[in-house]
Amino acid sequence: MKIGVIGGGAWGTALAQVAAFGGQDVLLWAREEAVVASINGEHRNALFLAGIDLSPTIRATGDLGELADRDAILVVAPAQHVGAVLAETPVGRTPLVLCAKGIEAGSKRLVGEIARAVHPAAPIAVLSGPTFAHEVAAGLPTAVTLACEDAALRTRLSDRLAAPHFRPYASSDVVGAEIGGAVKNVLAIGCGVVEGAGLGQNARAALIARGFAEMTRFGLARGARVETLAGLSGLGDLVLTCSSTSSRNFSLGVGLGRGQPAAVLMADRRTIAEGAFTAPVLRQAAADVGVDMPVCEAVCRLLEGAAVEDVIGALLARPLREEGV
């Protein structure tokens, strides 16, 4: 199975490295000419994944048309750009493995819904889980969810992407895998705020737990399965991104917690903190299905410029209630 990768950032490059394990042929598309030149000339992505020697069987291109001969394509473009990039990609019936995490602004569509609208004949899978790109590329142990409704395709993709250090767990719950990845980005911003404001470990643990309850409520309302949300692509990814400055979303939250404006923090970034785009869309999507998500609402207020002490005070002043989803 010849693999193509759309996206030359850190995560796309790390997945290309996984797919190239054992000398397999991989073609990676990148928008940046410097990335294409670095991968082809030096077997490195100096711009986004410095210090990692890449497999010589990874070839980079700036032409989406070259992906036409691939047997499967990993889509690792930022969620807000997936529709535009896929519209330029010759896909037909080629399986698309969606690795971006987020909800499209305006349409409130999950990435899978975007892909189906652009390429209705293409089978869809989702790869998600607790993954920092530099660890995956360095060959450190990693486990992910690989969700696909087609059992035969799910097995083929899992077998193709599995490596001694990279273990896919199969699922048929595509919606659940997508929702976990999208919501955890927003919650990671909230946990970063806790860190930046010096609110302590108790507060972070409470936010993770209550945030997971919000993720579960929203996921179930959208047709996800609870075991998926409690698995690698939900709770697993949530724990990882809510506890490390290696998370772009967590780092953004740290800055907000220290009183820095969101616009300034986001303007100074080469990579995208998807949670900042997902948060306001998630707020609207949750309201559409009648789901209460106070932590996500708090993150939206912080991104809009509200003072940290006011937002935290409002959360703590909410009426007392019984615990539960």
C-alpha positions as CSV (number, residue, x, y, z in Angstrom):
1,M,0.0,0.0,0.0
2,K,1.6,3.2,-1.2
3,I,1.0,6.0,1.3
4,G,0.7,9.7,0.6
5,V,0.7,12.4,3.3
6,I,-0.9,15.9,3.0
7,G,0.8,18.3,5.3
8,G,4.5,18.9,5.9
9,G,4.3,20.2,9.5
10,A,5.7,18.3,12.5
11,W,2.8,15.8,12.7
12,G,2.6,15.1,9.0
13,T,6.3,14.5,8.9
14,A,6.2,12.2,11.9
15,L,3.4,10.2,10.3
16,A,5.4,9.9,7.1
17,Q,8.3,8.6,9.2
18,V,5.9,5.9,10.7
19,A,4.6,5.0,7.2
20,A,8.1,4.7,5.9
21,F,9.2,2.2,8.5
22,G,10.9,-0.8,7.0
23,G,11.8,1.1,3.8
24,Q,8.3,1.7,2.5
25,D,7.7,4.3,-0.1
26,V,6.0,7.5,1.2
27,L,5.2,10.7,-0.7
28,L,4.6,13.8,1.4
29,W,3.0,17.0,0.1
30,A,4.1,20.3,1.7
31,R,3.1,23.8,0.9
32,E,6.4,25.2,2.0
33,E,9.2,25.0,-0.7
34,A,11.8,25.0,2.1
35,V,10.3,21.9,3.6
36,V,10.2,20.1,0.3
37,A,13.9,21.0,-0.4
38,S,15.0,20.0,3.1
39,I,13.3,16.6,3.0
40,N,14.5,15.7,-0.5
41,G,18.0,17.2,-0.1
42,E,18.9,16.4,3.6
43,H,16.2,13.9,4.7
44,R,15.2,16.3,7.4
45,N,12.4,18.8,8.0
46,A,14.5,21.6,9.5
47,L,11.5,24.0,9.7
48,F,9.0,21.9,11.7
49,L,10.8,18.8,13.1
50,A,14.4,19.8,13.6
51,G,16.9,17.2,14.8
52,I,15.1,14.1,13.4
53,D,16.7,12.1,10.6
54,L,14.0,11.0,8.2
55,S,13.8,7.8,6.2
56,P,15.4,8.2,2.8
57,T,12.3,6.5,1.3
58,I,10.2,9.6,2.1
59,R,10.0,11.9,-0.9
60,A,8.4,15.4,-0.7
61,T,6.5,17.3,-3.4
62,G,4.8,20.7,-3.7
63,D,2.3,19.3,-6.3
64,L,-0.9,17.7,-5.0
65,G,-1.4,16.0,-8.4
66,E,1.4,13.6,-7.6
67,L,-0.7,12.0,-4.9
68,A,-2.9,10.5,-7.6
69,D,-1.0,7.2,-7.6
70,R,-1.3,6.6,-3.8
71,D,-3.3,3.8,-2.3
72,A,-4.2,5.8,0.8
73,I,-3.7,9.4,1.8
74,L,-3.1,10.6,5.3
75,V,-4.7,14.1,5.6
76,V,-2.7,16.2,8.1
77,A,-3.5,19.7,7.0
78,P,-4.9,22.0,9.7
79,A,-8.6,21.4,10.2
80,Q,-9.6,24.9,8.9
81,H,-7.8,24.2,5.6
82,V,-8.7,20.6,5.0
83,G,-11.6,21.4,2.6
84,A,-9.5,23.8,0.4
85,V,-6.6,21.4,0.2
86,L,-8.7,18.3,-0.5
87,A,-10.6,20.2,-3.3
88,E,-7.2,20.5,-5.1
89,T,-6.2,16.8,-4.5
90,P,-7.0,14.0,-7.0
91,V,-8.7,11.5,-4.7
92,G,-11.5,9.6,-6.4
93,R,-12.0,6.4,-4.4
94,T,-8.6,6.6,-2.6
95,P,-9.1,6.1,1.2
96,L,-8.5,9.2,3.2
97,V,-7.1,8.8,6.7
98,L,-8.0,12.0,8.6
99,C,-5.3,13.1,11.1
100,A,-6.4,16.7,11.7
101,K,-8.3,17.5,14.9
102,G,-10.9,20.3,14.9
103,I,-14.3,21.6,13.8
104,E,-14.6,23.9,10.8
105,A,-15.5,27.4,11.5
106,G,-18.8,28.6,10.0
107,S,-20.1,25.2,8.9
108,K,-19.5,23.4,12.3
109,R,-18.5,20.3,10.4
110,L,-16.1,17.7,11.7
111,V,-13.2,16.9,9.4
112,G,-14.8,13.7,8.3
113,E,-17.9,15.6,7.2
114,I,-15.7,18.0,5.2
115,A,-13.9,15.2,3.5
116,R,-17.2,13.4,2.6
117,A,-18.6,16.6,1.1
118,V,-15.5,17.2,-1.1
119,H,-14.8,13.5,-2.1
120,P,-18.1,11.5,-1.5
121,A,-16.7,8.3,-3.1
122,A,-13.6,8.2,-0.9
123,P,-13.6,5.8,2.1
124,I,-12.9,7.7,5.4
125,A,-10.8,6.7,8.4
126,V,-9.7,8.7,11.4
127,L,-6.3,8.4,13.2
128,S,-6.2,10.1,16.6
129,G,-4.7,9.7,20.0
130,P,-2.1,10.9,22.5
131,T,0.7,11.9,20.1
132,F,3.4,14.4,20.3
133,A,5.0,14.5,16.8
134,H,8.7,14.7,18.0
135,E,8.2,11.5,20.1
136,V,6.5,9.6,17.3
137,A,9.2,10.6,14.8
138,A,11.9,9.6,17.3
139,G,10.5,6.1,17.6
140,L,9.2,6.4,21.2
141,P,6.3,4.0,22.1
142,T,2.9,5.4,20.9
143,A,-0.7,4.0,20.7
144,V,-3.5,5.5,18.7
145,T,-7.1,4.9,17.7
146,L,-7.6,4.1,14.0
147,A,-11.4,4.4,13.3
148,C,-13.0,3.2,10.1
149,E,-16.5,1.9,9.4
150,D,-15.2,-0.5,6.8
151,A,-13.7,-3.5,8.7
152,A,-11.6,-4.8,5.8
153,L,-10.1,-1.3,5.2
154,R,-9.6,-0.8,8.9
155,T,-7.5,-3.9,9.1
156,R,-5.4,-3.0,6.0
157,L,-4.7,0.4,7.3
158,S,-3.8,-0.8,10.8
159,D,-1.5,-3.5,9.3
160,R,0.2,-0.9,7.0
161,L,0.8,1.7,9.7
162,A,1.7,-0.5,12.6
163,A,5.3,-0.5,13.6
164,P,7.2,-1.8,16.7
165,H,6.9,1.6,18.4
166,F,3.5,2.6,16.8
167,R,0.4,0.6,17.8
168,P,-3.0,1.4,16.2
169,Y,-6.1,0.2,18.1
170,A,-9.0,-0.4,15.7
171,S,-12.5,1.1,16.1
172,S,-15.6,1.6,14.0
173,D,-16.6,4.8,15.8
174,V,-15.4,7.5,13.4
175,V,-17.4,10.3,15.1
176,G,-16.2,9.4,18.5
177,A,-12.5,9.5,17.4
178,E,-13.0,12.9,15.8
179,I,-14.9,14.5,18.7
180,G,-12.3,13.4,21.2
181,G,-9.5,15.0,19.2
182,A,-11.4,18.2,18.6
183,V,-12.7,18.9,22.1
184,K,-9.5,18.0,23.9
185,N,-7.7,20.9,22.1
186,V,-10.1,23.4,23.7
187,L,-9.8,21.8,27.1
188,A,-6.0,21.9,26.8
189,I,-6.2,25.7,26.5
190,G,-8.1,25.8,29.7
191,C,-5.5,23.6,31.5
192,G,-2.8,25.9,30.2
193,V,-4.6,28.9,31.7
194,V,-4.6,27.1,35.1
195,E,-0.9,26.6,34.8
196,G,-0.2,30.2,33.6
197,A,-2.4,31.7,36.3
198,G,-0.7,29.6,39.0
199,L,-4.0,28.0,40.2
200,G,-2.4,24.7,41.2
201,Q,-2.6,21.0,40.4
202,N,-5.9,20.5,42.2
203,A,-7.5,22.9,39.8
204,R,-5.9,21.3,36.7
205,A,-7.1,17.8,37.8
206,A,-10.6,19.1,38.4
207,L,-10.7,20.8,35.0
208,I,-9.5,17.6,33.2
209,A,-12.3,15.6,34.9
210,R,-15.1,18.1,34.3
211,G,-13.8,18.8,30.8
212,F,-14.0,15.1,30.1
213,A,-17.6,15.1,31.3
214,E,-18.3,17.8,28.8
215,M,-16.6,15.9,26.0
216,T,-18.7,12.9,26.9
217,R,-22.0,14.8,26.9
218,F,-21.2,16.4,23.6
219,G,-19.9,13.2,22.0
220,L,-22.9,11.1,23.0
221,A,-25.3,13.8,21.7
222,R,-23.5,13.6,18.3
223,G,-23.6,9.8,18.2
224,A,-20.2,8.8,19.6
225,R,-19.7,5.8,21.8
226,V,-18.7,6.3,25.4
227,E,-15.9,3.7,25.2
228,T,-14.3,5.6,22.4
229,L,-14.4,8.9,24.3
230,A,-12.8,7.0,27.3
231,G,-10.1,5.6,25.1
232,L,-6.9,6.8,23.4
233,S,-8.6,9.4,21.1
234,G,-10.6,10.9,23.9
235,L,-9.3,10.6,27.5
236,G,-5.8,9.5,26.5
237,D,-5.3,12.5,24.2
238,L,-6.9,14.8,26.8
239,V,-4.4,13.8,29.5
240,L,-1.4,14.3,27.3
241,T,-2.3,17.7,25.9
242,C,-3.5,19.0,29.3
243,S,-0.1,18.4,31.0
244,S,2.7,19.5,28.7
245,T,4.1,22.7,27.2
246,S,4.8,20.5,24.1
247,S,1.1,21.0,23.4
248,R,0.5,24.1,21.3
249,N,-2.9,24.5,22.8
250,F,-1.6,24.1,26.4
251,S,1.1,26.7,25.7
252,L,-1.5,29.1,24.3
253,G,-3.4,28.7,27.5
254,V,-0.3,29.4,29.6
255,G,0.1,32.7,27.9
256,L,-3.6,33.6,28.4
257,G,-3.3,32.6,32.1
258,R,-0.4,35.1,32.4
259,G,-2.6,37.9,31.0
260,Q,-1.3,38.0,27.4
261,P,-3.8,38.7,24.7
262,A,-4.8,35.8,22.4
263,A,-4.2,37.8,19.2
264,V,-0.6,38.5,20.3
265,L,0.1,34.9,21.3
266,M,-1.3,33.4,18.1
267,A,0.4,36.0,15.8
268,D,3.8,34.8,17.1
269,R,3.3,31.2,16.1
270,R,4.5,29.2,13.1
271,T,2.2,26.3,14.0
272,I,-1.5,26.4,14.7
273,A,-3.3,26.0,18.1
274,E,-6.4,24.4,16.7
275,G,-8.3,24.8,19.9
276,A,-8.5,28.5,19.4
277,F,-10.5,28.1,16.2
278,T,-12.5,25.1,17.5
279,A,-13.6,26.8,20.8
280,P,-16.2,29.2,19.4
281,V,-17.5,26.7,16.9
282,L,-17.8,24.0,19.6
283,R,-19.8,26.5,21.8
284,Q,-22.3,26.9,18.9
285,A,-22.4,23.2,18.1
286,A,-23.0,22.3,21.7
287,A,-25.9,24.8,21.9
288,D,-27.4,23.3,18.8
289,V,-27.7,19.9,20.5
290,G,-28.6,21.3,23.9
291,V,-25.4,20.4,25.7
292,D,-24.0,22.5,28.6
293,M,-20.2,23.0,28.3
294,P,-19.1,25.6,30.9
295,V,-15.4,24.9,30.6
296,C,-15.5,25.3,26.9
297,E,-17.5,28.5,27.3
298,A,-14.9,29.8,29.8
299,V,-12.1,29.2,27.2
300,C,-14.1,31.1,24.6
301,R,-14.4,34.1,27.0
302,L,-10.7,34.1,27.7
303,L,-9.9,34.0,23.9
304,E,-12.3,36.9,23.5
305,G,-10.3,38.9,26.1
306,A,-12.1,38.4,29.4
307,A,-10.0,38.6,32.5
308,V,-8.8,35.3,34.0
309,E,-10.0,36.1,37.5
310,D,-13.5,37.0,36.2
311,V,-13.8,33.8,34.2
312,I,-12.5,31.5,37.0
313,G,-14.7,33.3,39.5
314,A,-17.8,32.7,37.3
315,L,-16.9,29.0,36.9
316,L,-16.5,28.5,40.7
317,A,-19.7,30.4,41.4
318,R,-21.9,28.0,39.3
319,P,-24.7,26.3,41.3
320,L,-23.7,23.2,43.1
321,R,-24.8,19.9,41.4
322,E,-24.4,16.2,41.6
323,E,-21.4,14.7,39.9
324,G,-21.9,12.7,36.7
325,V,-22.0,13.0,33.0
